[in-house]
Amino acid sequence: MSDRLKSTNSVSNEEVIQDLTKNLEFSLRADDDDGLKSSDRDEDSPASGNSSKASPPVDSIFKDEDDDDDVKNEQSDKEESDTDSIDELSLKDAEVDLTDDQKSDRRSVAEVLKTKGNLAFKNEEFEQSIEKYTEALRICPLQFAEQRAVLYCNRSAAKLKLGRYKQAIKDCTKAVELDDKYVKAYYRRAQCYELTEKLDESLEDYKKMLLIDPTHKEAQSAVVRLPPLIAERNEQLKTEMLDKLKDLGNMILRPFGLSTQNFQMEQDPDTKGYKINFKQ
């Protein structure tokens, strides 16, 4: 413990943390129907403590308790079929020698496939609907951006129903890349973001929706509902980080016969910041 801290009654968080951790590198050597509503724009889309024991490594202190779940989720994503991927480079090459009439014919075929996909969706045959939308995307010429945006958005609806939220987010993102005014695509992506606990991203999409359609009721509700949830989550994250810093501090202070109990943290009611008082 530095003489500066021992002789000071009140110091900032940053000073205490810097003082505690400055020698850490050398001292620690570890050997829808539920909200999927149709819009006027796309009526035919789917409805929508023992001191004698060795101290744990620093990494173990900051290990997230949900790490195992994250690994499982990543493995699950890898196990999901990638048969619905769209190789747009190959599609572009294949269209080079096509005439306008041939492209128009392909567009018509894609429209038929979309209709079949919509029917499968209504019959809750979501896997089949994904297959039809994918077939349509693989044949619909790239120049028909708006039609392709609808296909991506429709496919995201089926993936959302199957709980494939990350894949649905990718499809929605592709849809808004093709049509940045596509409210339904923003809405579905916002839903998926919230379901995957990405509340900030969800809120941003709802805000974008209101810029395009200020009367959208779900977006109006969400921009009121989400900020308190985000604040609550951030407070929980802050508490968890302080607990982890406390564990780290105890590791560093233990050789000096000290612990974080020698420090008293107080929050400033005005700035909401913290100051730490040292107690012998």
ABEGO torsion letter per residue (X at the ends): XBAAAAABABBBAAAAAAAAAAAAAAABBBXXABGBBBBAABAABBBXXBAABBBBBAAAAABBAAAAAAAAAAAAAAABBAAABBBAAAAAAAAAABBAAAAAAAAAAAAAAAAAAAAAAAAGBAAAAAAAAAAAAAABBAABAAAAAAAAAAAAAAAAAAGBAAAAAAAAAAAAAABAABAAAAAAAAAAAAAAGBAAAAAAAAAAAAAABAABAAAAAAAAAAAAAAAAAAAAAAAAAAAAAAAAAAAAAAAAGBBAAABBBBBBAAAGBBBBBBBX
